[in-house]
């Protein structure tokens, strides 16, 4: 299944796909990597260049459908909850800017700290009340967590589809 024979190009394709899928799943947990796209790209390479015929195409199409649904859910579900809580898109955008700055000021942990500080400060300026700003910040953190869980579930589902394809190919 995962043995690589230098004379067999499908083994090399499977090895490259494996690396992309593994890095993609890890990329979901490390915010600076495009996790879902890496998972999907690994599966697409395997499906297109692996020489697995109908199985490869079915796996590639299924992974593409799951990717599209996962991307939609990743933004729609948390966005709807944030809208209900009254947290604006501008708040999230500026929180993201603070997160990026925080990442470079305090490597790794600064990403989360910057996001929290950014959302809190923007909401404090917008609402003028620290308690309401903190409530909005908690809603933004929950939304970010839900988004990450949806992305992880999508990556794992893409991986499961690919593994089934590798097994049956």
N, C-alpha and C positions, 0 to 999 in steps of 0.2 A: 504494500500500500504506500508507504513513505520511503521505500528504498530508491536510491538514485543510481541508475546505470548511465554512465557517460555516453553510451551509444544510443540511449533511448531519450528522445527529447521530451516525451510526456512526463518522465520522472523528474527532469529538470524543471519543467513547467509546474509540476506539483510542489516541488521544493520552494520555488519562488512564490507560488501562491500561498503556501503554508506560512512563509515569512511575512508576507503582506497581511494575511488574516490575523496572525498572532500580534503583530505590531498594531494592527487596526483595533483589535479588542483592547490592547493596552492603551491605545490612543484615546479611547473613550474616557479612560480614567485620568489621562494626562491632558489637560485642556489645550495644550499648544499643538497637538497632533490631530489631523483630520481622521478620526477613528473610523467612522462609518464609511467614508469614501475609500479608505485603505482596505477595509474588509471587502467592500464591494469590488474594488479593483482587483484584489487577489482572486476572488471568485470569477470575475469576468475574464481574467487572463487564463485561468484554468479552463473555463468553459470554451473560450474561443481558440486557444492555441494548444490545448491538451489533447486534441484528437479523440474526444470521447463521444462524438456524434450527438444523437438525440438526448442522451443523458446530460451531456455538457450543456446543450442549449436549454434544456428544461431547468437545470440548476441555475444557469445564468439569468433566465427570465424570472424564475421564482425569487432569486436574490434581488433583482431589480425592482420587482413589485414590493417586496418587503422594505427595501431601501426607501422607495417613494412614500410608502405608508408611514414608515418610521420618521422620515423628515417632516411630514405633515403633522404627525402627532407631537413630535418634539417641540414644535412651535405653537401649534393651536391649543393644546391642552394647558400648558402653563400660561400662555397669553390670555386665555379666557379667564383663568383664575386671577391673574394680575389685574385685568380689566375690572372684574367684580370688586377687587380690593381698592381700586382707584389709583393704582401705581401706573404712571405714564410711561410711554415708550422712551421719552427723553430721559427719564430717570434711569432706565436700564442702559441706555446708550452711554450716559455719563458715568454710570457705575462701571460699565465695561472699560471706559477710558481710564478711570481710576485703577481698575484691576490691572491693566497693562502697565501703567506707571508703577503700581505697587510691586508687580513682578520684578521690575528692574531695580527698584529701591531695596526690597527685601526678597531675594530670590525664593521662588516656590511659594512660601506662605504669604508673600505680599500680594499674590493674585487674589486670594480670598479676602485678605484684610482690606485691600484696595477697593474691591467690589462693595464690601459691607460699608466701609467709610464713605465711598462715593454715593451710594444709594441713600445712606442716612443723611449726608450733608445736602444733597439735592432735595430730598423730601423735607428736611428741616427748613430749607429756604422756601420751598413751595408752600408748606403748610403752616410754618411758624410755630409749631408745637413739637417738642422733643418726643413726647409719648406717641403721638400720631406718626411721626417720622420713624420711630422705632418699630411700630406695628407694620408700616409699609416695608421697612427693611426686612422684617421677618417673613412677610409675604413674598418678597423678591427672592430671599434665600430658599424658601420652600419651592418656589417655582423653578429655580436653578437646579435644585435637587431632583425634582420630578422630571425635568428635561434630561438630566444626566441618566436617570434610571430608564427612561424611555429609550435613550440612545444606546445604553448598555443592553437592554433587552433586544433591541433591533440588531445590534452587532452579534449577539449570541444566537439569535434566530438565523441570521445570514450564515454564521459559522456552522450551525447545525445542518442547514440545507446543504452547504458545501461538503461537510463531512459525509452526509448520506450519499451525495453524488460520488465522492471519492470511493466510498465503500462499495457502491453498486456499479461503478464504471469498469 
